[in-house]
């Protein structure tokens, strides 16, 4: 029966651990401890781990690293999984934007840094040539350290440029989507404006028709009123004439001995 081979526990290399420790203080300063929300710190911590190792790991590995380098931070497994997935998406966008990042200022910045270092080394070492070869050694060590620092700054700048390029691609995609939605909204708005214009014309035609009908009704009403007033005037005049004739004939009848009607007799008593 063969021996069971166990996988050695995960451990960072010395250079990776030193890099992580050197960056961890800045991460701690930017992300103060918050027991209710560990996501900002976890996000920055995973980014630094990726910069140190060039890899992404499982939530279990990230938990071991947090236990070793930031034991006071205890995020949940779901938080680690969500932030790891987000980091993978950001890295994918950065890789997609690497070609575009090459056109940014990072390469030119690196060339300028190298040229400045070479020029400064030349100026620093020229006055010491008369003093012998021993005077050049410290300057060379100093500028070698400066060059290493500049190279590290250049690498950080390139990583940041790639990250910005990824964000730029995402922003452009979002802008294109918003432009498409805006065009659709404008088309809908134009259609609605046309419909409102048609409704306004129809309402104006209906108003004109209604006003004409009202004017016609008013004219007809005025005509009938005038006719009624004329008929009433004629009827009043005719009744007046009839009353005069009736009174004349009644007086003649009374003069010739006609009997007075009882109704009139009651009125005279």
C-alpha positions as CSV (number, residue, x, y, z in Angstrom):
1,X,0.0,0.0,0.0
2,X,1.5,3.3,-1.2
3,X,2.0,6.2,1.1
4,X,-0.5,9.0,1.0
5,X,1.0,12.2,-0.6
6,X,-0.3,15.3,1.1
7,X,-0.2,18.7,-0.5
8,X,2.2,21.1,1.2
9,X,0.5,24.1,2.9
10,X,0.3,27.2,0.9
11,X,3.0,29.8,1.6
12,X,4.1,33.0,0.0
13,X,7.7,33.3,-1.3
14,X,9.9,35.6,0.7
15,X,9.9,38.4,-1.9
16,X,6.1,38.1,-2.2
17,X,5.7,38.3,1.5
18,X,8.0,41.3,1.8
19,X,6.0,43.1,-1.0
20,X,2.7,42.3,0.7
21,X,3.9,43.5,4.1
22,X,5.3,46.7,2.5
23,X,1.9,47.5,1.0
24,X,-0.3,46.3,3.8
25,X,0.3,49.4,6.0
26,X,-1.1,51.7,3.2
27,X,-4.1,49.4,2.8
28,X,-4.7,49.4,6.5
29,X,-4.6,53.2,6.5
30,X,-7.0,53.6,3.6
31,X,-9.4,50.9,4.9
32,X,-10.0,51.4,8.6
33,X,-11.4,48.4,10.5
34,X,-15.1,48.0,10.2
35,X,-16.7,44.9,11.6
36,X,-19.9,45.4,9.6
37,X,-18.2,45.9,6.2
38,X,-14.9,44.2,5.3
39,X,-15.3,44.5,1.5
40,X,-13.1,47.6,0.9
41,X,-10.2,46.1,2.8
42,X,-10.7,42.6,1.2
43,X,-10.8,44.2,-2.3
44,X,-7.5,46.2,-1.7
45,X,-5.9,43.1,0.0
46,X,-6.7,40.8,-2.9
47,X,-5.3,43.4,-5.4
48,X,-2.0,43.6,-3.4
49,X,-1.8,39.8,-3.3
50,X,-2.2,39.7,-7.1
51,X,0.4,42.4,-7.5
52,X,2.8,40.4,-5.3
53,X,2.1,36.9,-6.9
54,X,0.5,37.6,-10.2
55,X,-2.2,35.0,-9.4
56,X,-5.7,34.8,-7.9
57,X,-6.6,32.2,-5.2
58,X,-9.5,30.5,-3.7
59,X,-11.4,32.1,-0.8
60,X,-9.8,29.5,1.5
61,X,-6.3,30.6,0.5
62,X,-7.3,34.3,1.0
63,X,-8.6,33.4,4.4
64,X,-5.2,31.9,5.3
65,X,-3.4,34.9,4.1
66,X,-5.7,37.2,6.1
67,X,-5.1,35.1,9.2
68,X,-1.3,35.4,8.7
69,X,-1.0,39.0,7.7
70,X,-4.2,40.7,9.0
71,X,-5.7,38.5,11.7
72,X,-8.0,41.3,13.0
73,X,-9.9,41.1,9.6
74,X,-12.4,38.3,9.5
75,X,-14.7,38.6,6.5
76,X,-17.2,36.0,5.6
77,X,-16.7,33.3,2.9
78,X,-19.3,34.9,0.7
79,X,-17.5,38.2,0.9
80,X,-14.3,36.6,-0.1
81,X,-16.0,34.8,-3.0
82,X,-17.7,37.9,-4.3
83,X,-14.6,40.1,-4.1
84,X,-12.5,37.4,-5.8
85,X,-15.0,37.2,-8.7
86,X,-15.0,41.0,-8.9
87,X,-11.2,41.0,-9.0
88,X,-11.2,38.4,-11.8
89,X,-13.6,40.7,-13.8
90,X,-11.3,43.7,-13.3
91,X,-8.3,41.7,-14.4
92,X,-10.1,40.6,-17.5
93,X,-10.9,44.2,-18.4
94,X,-7.3,45.2,-17.7
95,X,-6.0,42.5,-20.0
96,X,-8.5,43.6,-22.7
97,X,-7.2,47.2,-22.3
98,X,-3.5,46.4,-22.3
99,X,-3.2,47.2,-25.9
100,X,-4.8,50.5,-25.4
101,X,-2.8,51.2,-22.3
102,X,0.4,50.9,-24.5
103,X,-0.6,54.2,-26.1
104,X,-0.8,56.0,-22.7
105,X,2.0,57.9,-21.0
106,X,3.5,54.9,-19.0
107,X,6.1,53.9,-21.7
108,X,7.1,57.5,-22.3
109,X,7.3,58.0,-18.5
110,X,9.7,55.0,-18.2
111,X,12.0,56.3,-21.0
112,X,12.1,59.7,-19.3
113,X,12.9,58.2,-16.0
114,X,15.7,56.1,-17.4
115,X,17.1,59.1,-19.4
116,X,17.0,61.3,-16.2
117,X,18.8,58.6,-14.2
118,X,21.6,58.2,-16.9
119,X,22.0,62.0,-17.1
120,X,22.1,62.4,-13.3
121,X,24.7,59.6,-13.0
122,X,26.8,61.1,-15.7
123,X,26.7,64.5,-13.9
124,X,27.4,62.9,-10.5
125,X,30.3,60.8,-11.6
126,X,32.1,63.3,-13.8
127,X,33.6,65.6,-11.1
128,X,34.8,62.5,-9.1
129,X,36.9,61.0,-11.9
130,X,40.0,62.9,-10.7
131,X,39.5,61.5,-7.3
132,X,40.0,57.9,-8.5
133,X,37.9,54.9,-9.2
134,X,37.0,54.4,-5.5
135,X,34.8,57.6,-5.5
136,X,32.5,56.1,-8.2
137,X,31.4,53.1,-6.2
138,X,29.0,54.8,-3.7
139,X,27.4,56.8,-6.5
140,X,26.9,53.7,-8.6
141,X,25.2,51.9,-5.7
142,X,23.0,54.9,-5.0
143,X,21.9,55.3,-8.6
144,X,21.4,51.5,-8.9
145,X,19.0,51.7,-5.9
146,X,17.2,54.7,-7.5
147,X,16.9,52.8,-10.8
148,X,15.4,49.9,-9.0
149,X,12.9,52.2,-7.3
150,X,12.1,53.9,-10.6
151,X,11.6,50.5,-12.3
152,X,9.2,49.6,-9.5
153,X,7.4,52.9,-9.9
154,X,7.2,52.3,-13.6
155,X,5.7,48.9,-13.1
156,X,3.1,50.3,-10.7
157,X,2.3,53.0,-13.2
158,X,1.9,50.5,-16.0
159,X,-0.4,48.4,-13.8
160,X,-2.4,51.5,-13.0
161,X,-2.5,52.5,-16.6
162,X,-3.8,49.0,-17.6
163,X,-6.4,49.2,-14.8
164,X,-7.5,52.7,-16.0
165,X,-7.6,51.4,-19.6
166,X,-9.9,48.6,-18.5
167,X,-12.1,51.0,-16.7
168,X,-12.1,53.2,-19.9
169,X,-13.3,50.2,-21.9
170,X,-16.0,49.6,-19.4
171,X,-17.0,53.2,-19.4
172,X,-17.0,53.3,-23.2
173,X,-19.3,50.2,-23.3
174,X,-21.6,51.8,-20.8
175,X,-21.5,55.1,-22.8
176,X,-22.5,53.2,-26.0
177,X,-25.3,51.4,-24.2
178,X,-26.5,54.8,-22.8
179,X,-26.3,56.3,-26.3
180,X,-28.4,53.5,-27.7
181,X,-31.0,54.0,-25.0
182,X,-30.9,57.7,-25.5
183,X,-31.5,57.3,-29.3
184,X,-34.4,55.0,-28.5
185,X,-35.8,57.5,-26.0
186,X,-35.5,60.3,-28.5
187,X,-37.3,58.2,-31.2
188,X,-40.1,57.4,-28.7
189,X,-40.2,61.1,-27.7
190,X,-40.4,62.2,-31.4
191,X,-43.2,59.6,-32.0
192,X,-45.1,61.0,-28.9
193,X,-44.5,64.5,-30.1
194,X,-46.0,63.7,-33.5
195,X,-49.0,62.0,-31.8
196,X,-49.5,65.1,-29.6
197,X,-49.3,67.3,-32.7
198,X,-52.0,65.2,-34.4
199,X,-54.2,65.3,-31.3
200,X,-53.8,69.0,-31.1
201,X,-54.9,69.4,-34.7
202,X,-57.9,67.2,-34.1
203,X,-58.8,69.1,-30.9
204,X,-58.6,72.4,-32.8
205,X,-60.8,71.1,-35.6
206,X,-63.3,69.8,-33.0
207,X,-63.2,73.1,-31.2
208,X,-63.9,75.0,-34.5
209,X,-66.8,72.7,-35.3
210,X,-68.2,73.1,-31.8
211,X,-67.9,76.9,-32.0
212,X,-69.7,76.9,-35.5
213,X,-72.4,74.7,-34.1
214,X,-72.8,77.0,-31.1
215,X,-72.9,80.1,-33.3
216,X,-75.6,78.4,-35.5
217,X,-77.6,77.5,-32.5
218,X,-77.4,81.0,-31.1
219,X,-78.5,82.4,-34.4
220,X,-81.4,80.1,-34.7
221,X,-82.4,80.8,-31.1
222,X,-82.2,84.6,-31.8
223,X,-84.4,84.1,-34.8
224,X,-87.1,82.2,-32.9
225,X,-87.0,84.7,-30.1
226,X,-87.6,87.5,-32.5
227,X,-90.5,85.6,-34.1
228,X,-92.0,84.9,-30.7
229,X,-91.8,88.5,-29.7
230,X,-93.4,89.6,-33.0
231,X,-96.2,87.0,-32.6
232,X,-96.7,88.2,-29.0
233,X,-96.9,91.8,-30.1
234,X,-99.4,91.0,-32.8
235,X,-101.5,88.9,-30.4
236,X,-101.5,91.7,-27.8
237,X,-102.5,94.3,-30.5
238,X,-105.3,91.9,-31.7
239,X,-106.5,91.3,-28.2
240,X,-106.6,95.0,-27.6
241,X,-108.6,95.7,-30.8
242,X,-111.0,92.8,-29.9
243,X,-111.6,94.3,-26.4
244,X,-112.3,97.7,-27.9
245,X,-114.8,96.2,-30.4
246,X,-116.4,94.1,-27.7
247,X,-116.8,97.1,-25.4
248,X,-118.4,99.1,-28.3
249,X,-120.8,96.4,-29.2
250,X,-121.7,95.9,-25.5
251,X,-122.5,99.5,-25.0
252,X,-124.7,99.6,-28.1
253,X,-126.5,96.4,-26.9
254,X,-127.1,98.0,-23.5
255,X,-128.5,101.1,-25.1
256,X,-131.0,99.0,-27.1
257,X,-132.2,97.3,-23.9
258,X,-130.1,94.2,-23.8
259,X,-130.0,92.4,-20.5
260,X,-126.9,92.7,-18.4
261,X,-125.2,89.4,-17.8
262,X,-125.3,88.1,-14.2
263,X,-121.5,88.1,-13.8
264,X,-121.4,91.8,-14.7
265,X,-124.3,92.5,-12.5
266,X,-122.6,91.0,-9.5
267,X,-119.6,93.2,-10.2
268,X,-121.7,96.3,-10.2
269,X,-123.6,95.6,-7.0
